[in-house]
Amino acid sequence: MNELNPELQEQGLEGRLLNTLIYLNIEWTDPEDGMSLRNIINNLGKFYDSPDGAICEEKYAMYKELYFEDSMKLGRRDEKSETGFKEGSREDYENRLRQYRIFKNAVENNERLANMTIGNQSWNIGDKFNDRKGLNACTFEDENGNIIVVYRGTASGEWGDNGVALSGVVTESPQQIQALEYFDYIVEKKRV
């Protein structure tokens, strides 16, 4: 039986944690390139931190309002949720609270993770990567200069892109092309 190197296992765990982080709407905290994960988690606390794990109604209201604003800009609608949008529902918020607590615990107990820095946030890189209707990505860099590229998956209203790719009509969907262009951008930037 093949066993995975413990260092690779640790890197895989870090990658999964970083992927979770991008779903916590880190863009709402306006993190600057070079900001540490420790600081990002502290800033996210204004939306998610709850000492007893219960929903703080004031923070939930702020969260719903921001999701409402984002959803209006992007034209996403879901009649079933409290806000009229899938994102921002109480169930969605409870899930994000759990994700936040897991990530906060990881940052508090892993100095390497806590000191990683964010960069190349797609929502801050001009028009090419900032249409907010497709690509949502950023990079994280460790103390050795290793870069991890993190992509956010398909959001509400974007499943048509997946359908295009699965239909067999094309080999790459528009969002897959955009994700590859972002990756190439990061590789080229790292070379310089």
N, C-alpha and C positions, 0 to 999 in steps of 0.2 A: 504494500500500500504506500502511495506517495504521501509525504507529509510536507505541508507548506512551512517554509522558513518562518520562525516567529517574528522576525522583523517585517516580512511581507504581510503577515497576518495583522500586525499592528498598523501598517500603512493602509491596509484595506479597511480596517475599522475607522481610521482617521478619515479616509475618503468617504465612507458612508455617513459619518458625522457631519462632514462639511457639506455633503449633498443635502442633509436634513436642514442645515442652517439656512440655505438659500430659500427654503420654503417658509421661513419665519419672517419674510419681508424685510430683510436687512436694509433694503434701499430706503425704507421709511426713516432710518436713523441717520441717513446721509453720511455713511462711513467714507472717510478719505482713503485714497490709496496709501498703503503703509500702516494703516491702523491695525492694532493687534486684535486677535479674537477675544482676548480678555475684555478689551474696551468695547468691542461690538456687543458682546453678551451683556455687559453692564448697561449699555444704551438700550438694548432690547427689553431690559427689565421694565422700562416705563410702559410697555404694552403687556408683558407676560409675567413679571415677577409676582409671585404670590407665596408668602412664607408657608401657609398651610396647604397649598395646592388647590384651594377652592377658587372659584371665579371671583375676581374683584369686579363688581358691576361697573365701576368708573373706568377701569382699564378696558373692559369688554366694550363699553360704549365708544371709547376712543378708537379701538380696533375696528368696530363695525363702521364707524364714520370714514376711516381711511380706506377701508375696503369698498365702501359705497363710492367714494370719490374715484378710486382706481377703476372700479367696474363701470362707472359711467363713462370714463374716458375711453375704455376699451370696448364698450358696447356689450358686455356680458350680462345675461339675465338668467335667472332661475326662479320661477314663481314659487317654489316650495319653501324657500328659506325666509327667515324673519325679515331680512333686509331687502328681499327681492333678488338677492344674488347668492349663489351657492357659497362663495367665499364670504366669510363674515357671519355665517350661521353659528349658533351656540355650539353645535356638535363640532364644527370645524375649529372653533376657538379652543374648545376643550382638548382636541387633538394637538393643537399647536402648543398649548400649555404643557402637555406631556413632553413634546419634543424639546421645548425650551428647557425644562427641568433636566432632561437627559443631557442636553448639550452643556448646560451650565455646570452640572456635576462633572462632566468630562473635562471641561476647561479648568475647573477648580482643582482637579486631581491629576492633571497632565500638563506640566510646565511647557513641554515642547508644543503641544496643541495651543495652549494659552498664548504663546509668543508668536504663532504663525500670523502673517499679515495678509490683508486683503489687497487685491489690485485688479486692474483691468476690468472694472465693472461695466458690463455691456450697456447698462442704462446711463453710463457717463461717457461713452465713447462715441460722440457724434451721431449722425443720422444712420450710418451704416448698421450699427448694432443696437440702436435705441428706438426701434419702432414699438416696443412693449407689446406687440401682438404676435411675437414669435420668440426670438432668442432672448433668454434671460440667463446670463452666465457671468462668472467671475473667476479669478484665480486666487489661490492661497500659496504663500511661499514660506518655507521653513527656514530655520537658521542656517542651513547649508546651501540655500539657494535653489532647493528643489521646488518645482512648481506643480501644483495640482489644479487642473481645470475642472470646474464644477458647472453643470448645466441643470437648470430647472426643467422638469418634464412638461408634458402637455397640460395646459390649463383649460378651464371651461371655455367653450367656444372655439377651441383650436383643434378639435378632433378631425375636422375636415382634412387637415394636413396629414394626419396619420392615414386617413382613408386614401389619399392620393398615393402615398407610398405603398400601401398594401394592395392597391388595385392592380399593380403590375403595369400600369400605363407608363409610369416613369420609374427609373431606378433610384432616384433620390427625390424626396419631397422638398419644398421650399425651405422648411425649417432645418432639414438635414443639411442642405447646402449652406445655409446661414451658419449653422454650428461648425461645419468644416472650415468655412471662411474665418470664423472667430479663432478656431484652433490654429490655423495657418498664420493669422495675425499675431498670436501669442508666440508661436515658434520664431517668427521673423523678428519680433521685438526682443526676444531673449537672445538672439544671435548678435544683435547690435551692441 
